Amino acid sequence: MIKFVLMVNKQGQTRLAKYTDNTLTNEERQVLEAEIVRKCLTRADKQCNFVEHRSFKIVYRRYASLFFLVGVDENENELAVLEFIHCMVETMDKWFGNVCELDIMFNIETAHFILDEMISNGFIVETSKAAILAPVELLDKAT
């Protein structure tokens, strides 16, 4: 089960955060984010993309200047989560045209909407780029 998804820049600033686990308070989330970001950003490029932290497995991947971090429980398949991260980046690339940090910052609602189409209650519900972007296109036409 996916507990959270974070998009962080190289300086460690969180650009997008989505939590599906409501047991953490805002203060606990901030502390957790700081610990995880510090741990993942300081790792060398040749090191594994999986980290265990507290009761979470953190799967992360760097694309250009953004780090995509996904926290899952201990029963989740790490390679499937890595594939999910790649699908998420490809979907955002298709929508934004080569997604970058500024796209996320200035279109945070769209980024959250895309993520909401992919994840529901901590489970991956859609991986088809066309199916994910169809409601986003309808929303974009309506506004």
Disulfide bonds with the S-S distance in Angstrom:
none
